[in-house]
Amino acid sequence: MNENSEETGKWVLLRHRNYEPMDVYGFFNSEKEAIDYGMKYGFDQMGDAMEAHMVLNAHYKYTRREPWE
């Protein structure tokens, strides 16, 4: 069976801190699950910001390269 045959997505949570590199947390099954995680650990406090983003095919065992890469 081809492990790269199904297009699916997972959610990651991006945490922005003032004047620091962005942190990435994941993989979550839904946007709500990602946001709930961030709220639980206070990622939105003290001037920080957080965003949830979908990452397609995060489950792939082998990375698929696009022709332009």
Secondary structure, DSSP 4 states (H G I P E B T S, - for coil): --TT-S--EEEEEEEE-TTSPPEEEEEESSHHHHHHHHHHTTTTSTT-EEEEEEEETTT-SSPPPPTT-
